[in-house]
Amino acid sequence: MIEKVSKLLVIDASVARAAGGESAISKSKYCRDFLLAVLDISHRVVMTQDIRKEWDKHQSNFSRTWLRTMIAKKKLEYRSDILINDELWKGVEDFTDFDNQRKAMVKDLLLIEAALVTDKIIVSLDEVVRKLFHQAAEQVEELRNIVWVNPAKSEEQAISWLESGAAAEQERMLGFYTK
């Protein structure tokens, strides 16, 4: 019997917020379907205190219920042991001279830090920050192998990727992302 591969996913609050929309053909549906797939497949979710605060601020009723179910099924890994990575922060802060870009990246470093100590997978809708981290990966080596998946981009086939084991495919890594 083949054992299912369980990956630890760092899911941004942007996905939790978007999953609450009512539209049947939109990023809301893609996010809901993605979260339901995570629930049904063997993958688990990583939370830190800071990520949970963001979720608490932005989650929809759907994602609140989803998270409770994940907890009940013991599919949530709470990590309180993640230390601030000073070298990473400095590399990101030094990457750009533009305060708005720096601020956007620093806001999402909590996702990067959690991903670095788990399976290096981030699920987020934020394409602006994704591109900034991709550009920064040229200078900040730690960013290169982080997988970034946007469940609302149909061409990424996020659910199929989950079902097939959430492999660290090169085209999804920040160091190689080209879109």
DAFENDA-V173711 format. One record per residue. RES is the residue in one small letter. SS is DSSP state (h for helix, s for strand, l for the rest). OMEGA is omega in whole degrees, 0 to 359 (NA if undefined). BURIAL is b if it has 24 or more other ideal C-beta (glycine too) atoms within 12 Angstrom, else e. Layout:
res & ss & omega & burial
RES & SS & OMEGA & BURIAL
RES & SS & OMEGA & BURIAL
This chain:
res & ss & omega & burial
m & l & 181 & e
i & l & 179 & e
e & l & 178 & e
k & l & 177 & e
v & l & 180 & e
s & l & 179 & e
k & l & 175 & b
l & s & 183 & b
l & s & 173 & b
v & s & 185 & b
i & s & 181 & b
d & l & 177 & b
a & h & 177 & b
s & h & 178 & b
v & h & 179 & b
a & h & 180 & b
r & h & 184 & b
a & h & 183 & b
a & l & 182 & b
g & l & 181 & b
g & l & 184 & e
e & l & 185 & e
s & l & 180 & e
a & l & 181 & e
i & l & 182 & e
s & l & 177 & e
k & h & 177 & b
s & h & 180 & b
k & h & 178 & e
y & h & 181 & b
c & h & 177 & b
r & h & 181 & b
d & h & 179 & b
f & h & 180 & b
l & h & 178 & b
l & h & 177 & b
a & h & 177 & b
v & h & 180 & b
l & h & 184 & b
d & h & 182 & e
i & l & 187 & b
s & l & 184 & e
h & l & 181 & b
r & s & 182 & b
v & s & 177 & b
v & s & 175 & b
m & s & 168 & b
t & l & 178 & b
q & h & 181 & e
d & h & 178 & b
i & h & 179 & b
r & h & 177 & b
k & h & 178 & e
e & h & 177 & b
w & h & 182 & b
d & h & 179 & e
k & h & 193 & e
h & h & 187 & e
q & l & 176 & b
s & l & 175 & b
n & h & 178 & e
f & h & 184 & b
s & h & 175 & b
r & h & 178 & e
t & h & 178 & e
w & h & 181 & b
l & h & 177 & b
r & h & 178 & e
t & h & 177 & e
m & h & 179 & b
i & h & 181 & e
a & h & 180 & e
k & l & 181 & e
k & l & 180 & e
k & l & 176 & b
l & s & 176 & b
e & s & 179 & b
y & s & 182 & b
r & l & 177 & b
s & l & 185 & e
d & l & 184 & e
i & l & 181 & b
l & l & 176 & e
i & l & 180 & e
n & l & 185 & e
d & h & 181 & e
e & h & 177 & e
l & h & 181 & b
w & h & 180 & e
k & h & 179 & e
g & h & 180 & b
v & h & 180 & b
e & h & 179 & e
d & h & 185 & e
f & h & 186 & b
t & l & 176 & e
d & l & 183 & e
f & l & 183 & e
d & h & 182 & e
n & h & 177 & e
q & h & 179 & e
r & h & 181 & e
k & h & 180 & e
a & h & 181 & b
m & h & 181 & b
v & h & 179 & b
k & h & 182 & b
d & l & 176 & b
l & h & 177 & b
l & h & 176 & b
l & h & 181 & b
i & h & 181 & b
e & h & 178 & b
a & h & 180 & b
a & h & 183 & b
l & h & 182 & b
v & l & 176 & b
t & l & 184 & b
d & l & 175 & b
k & l & 181 & b
i & s & 176 & b
i & s & 175 & b
v & s & 185 & b
s & l & 176 & b
l & l & 189 & b
d & l & 180 & b
e & h & 179 & e
v & h & 180 & e
v & h & 177 & b
r & h & 180 & b
k & h & 178 & e
l & h & 178 & b
f & h & 176 & b
h & h & 179 & b
q & h & 180 & b
a & h & 181 & b
a & l & 175 & b
e & l & 181 & e
q & l & 186 & e
v & l & 187 & b
e & h & 183 & e
e & h & 182 & b
l & h & 192 & b
r & l & 186 & b
n & l & 176 & b
i & l & 178 & b
v & s & 180 & b
w & s & 183 & b
v & s & 177 & b
n & l & 183 & b
p & l & 181 & b
a & l & 177 & b
k & l & 186 & b
s & h & 181 & e
e & h & 178 & e
e & h & 178 & b
q & l & 186 & e
a & h & 181 & b
i & h & 176 & b
s & h & 178 & e
w & h & 176 & b
l & h & 183 & b
e & h & 181 & e
s & l & 173 & e
g & l & 178 & e
a & l & 180 & b
a & l & 179 & e
a & l & 180 & b
e & l & 186 & e
q & h & 183 & e
e & h & 178 & e
r & h & 183 & b
m & s & 182 & b
l & l & 180 & b
g & l & 185 & b
f & l & 184 & e
y & l & 185 & b
t & l & 185 & e
k & l & NA & e
